[in-house]
Amino acid sequence: MPQEYVYVPLDIFRGILHNKGIKSELDAWLTFLCEDDPEMIEFLIRQYPQFRELYNEVYKLCENMEDIMGCFSEALQEMDRNTVQYMIEEQQAQIEQQQSQIKEKDSQLEEMRVAVEKEAKEKIAAIERMLKLGKLSVEEIAECQSVSVQTVREIEGGMQQKA
């Protein structure tokens, strides 16, 4: 069932009210919503007695501020719970996103580790081949393979232990 809403700026209505007065029941309702002047309230009740009961209810509510504050307190507690829940959900989403990024980085690191390991094995194999051929000195092999002389000597020592 479609509903129609009309927004009325009560401050503007109040200005019109002082010029035109209360001419209809709609004006009476808008006056009820926006006026807090006792003389205007009294005038409204004299013209439209049905508002007396509503003003009495509002007056009773205002007398018992603890109940009103309790309503606000309950509303604030609910808002706090909702805010905390929202923050938890936001943090959970952020944690999940970070975990996904960490997994992606771990995968990239593993790929890089495997590539470096493969390259190192290939370099060691190339150095071993050069050492077996015996045509180049340890220094020349180190320079050719861009490694230290000590590294070539360690590989050479490992080859001698295997043999």
C-alpha positions in Angstrom: 0.0 0.0 0.0 1.7 3.2 -1.1 2.0 6.0 1.4 2.4 9.7 0.8 4.7 11.8 3.0 4.6 15.5 3.2 7.5 17.4 4.9 6.5 20.7 6.6 9.2 23.0 7.9 7.7 23.8 11.3 9.7 27.0 11.7 8.2 28.4 8.5 4.7 27.3 9.6 5.2 29.1 12.9 5.8 32.3 11.0 2.7 31.8 8.9 0.7 30.9 12.0 1.4 34.2 13.6 0.1 36.0 10.5 -2.9 33.8 9.6 -3.8 32.1 12.8 -5.3 28.6 13.2 -7.8 28.1 10.3 -8.2 24.3 10.1 -7.6 21.1 11.9 -4.3 20.6 10.0 -3.2 24.0 11.3 -4.1 22.8 14.8 -2.0 19.7 14.5 1.0 21.6 13.1 0.5 24.1 16.0 0.5 21.2 18.4 3.8 19.9 17.0 5.6 23.3 17.0 4.3 25.5 19.7 5.6 25.6 23.3 4.2 29.0 24.2 1.7 28.5 27.0 -0.6 31.2 25.7 -0.7 29.7 22.2 -1.3 26.2 23.7 -4.2 27.6 25.8 -5.6 29.2 22.7 -5.3 25.9 20.7 -7.1 23.9 23.5 -9.9 26.4 23.6 -10.5 26.1 19.8 -9.8 22.4 19.6 -10.5 20.7 23.0 -9.4 17.3 21.7 -5.8 18.4 22.1 -6.2 18.8 25.9 -5.7 15.0 26.4 -2.6 15.0 24.2 -1.0 18.0 26.1 -1.8 16.2 29.4 0.1 13.1 28.2 3.0 15.2 27.1 3.0 17.1 30.4 3.0 13.8 32.4 5.9 12.5 30.3 7.8 15.7 31.0 7.1 15.4 34.8 8.7 12.0 34.9 12.2 12.7 33.4 13.6 9.4 34.6 11.3 7.5 32.2 12.3 9.8 29.3 16.0 9.4 30.2 15.5 5.7 30.4 14.1 5.7 26.8 17.1 7.6 25.6 19.4 5.4 27.6 17.9 2.3 26.0 18.1 3.8 22.6 21.8 4.7 23.2 22.6 1.3 24.4 21.0 -0.2 21.3 23.0 2.2 19.1 26.2 1.2 21.0 25.5 -2.5 20.4 24.9 -1.8 16.8 28.0 0.3 16.5 30.1 -2.4 18.2 28.6 -5.1 15.9 29.3 -2.9 12.9 32.9 -2.3 14.0 33.4 -6.1 14.6 32.1 -6.9 11.1 34.3 -4.2 9.6 37.4 -5.5 11.4 36.5 -9.1 10.4 36.3 -8.1 6.8 39.6 -6.2 7.1 41.3 -9.3 8.7 39.9 -11.6 5.9 41.3 -9.2 3.3 44.7 -9.1 5.0 44.8 -12.8 5.3 44.1 -13.1 1.6 46.9 -10.7 0.9 49.2 -12.6 3.1 48.4 -15.9 1.3 49.0 -14.2 -2.0 52.4 -12.8 -0.8 53.3 -16.3 0.7 52.5 -17.8 -2.7 54.7 -15.2 -4.5 57.5 -15.8 -2.0 57.3 -19.5 -2.5 57.5 -19.0 -6.3 60.5 -16.8 -5.8 62.2 -19.3 -3.4 61.7 -22.1 -5.9 63.1 -19.9 -8.8 66.2 -18.9 -6.7 66.8 -22.5 -5.6 66.6 -23.6 -9.2 68.9 -20.9 -10.4 71.4 -21.8 -7.6 71.3 -25.5 -8.6 71.9 -24.6 -12.2 74.8 -22.3 -11.3 76.3 -25.0 -9.0 75.9 -27.5 -11.9 77.6 -25.1 -14.3 80.5 -24.6 -11.9 80.9 -28.3 -11.4 81.0 -28.9 -15.2 83.7 -26.2 -15.5 85.7 -27.7 -12.7 85.5 -31.1 -14.2 86.7 -29.8 -17.5 89.7 -28.3 -15.8 90.3 -25.7 -18.5 89.7 -22.6 -16.2 91.2 -21.7 -12.9 89.0 -21.3 -9.8 89.4 -17.5 -10.1 88.3 -17.5 -13.7 85.3 -19.7 -12.9 84.3 -17.4 -10.0 84.5 -14.3 -12.3 82.6 -16.1 -15.1 79.8 -17.2 -12.8 79.7 -14.0 -10.7 80.4 -15.7 -7.5 83.2 -15.5 -4.9 86.4 -17.6 -5.2 85.5 -19.1 -1.8 82.1 -20.4 -3.2 83.9 -22.1 -6.1 86.3 -23.7 -3.7 83.5 -24.9 -1.5 81.8 -26.5 -4.5 85.1 -28.0 -5.5 85.5 -29.5 -2.0 82.0 -30.9 -2.1 82.8 -32.6 -5.5 86.0 -34.2 -4.0 84.0 -35.5 -1.0 81.4 -37.1 -3.3 84.2 -38.8 -5.3 
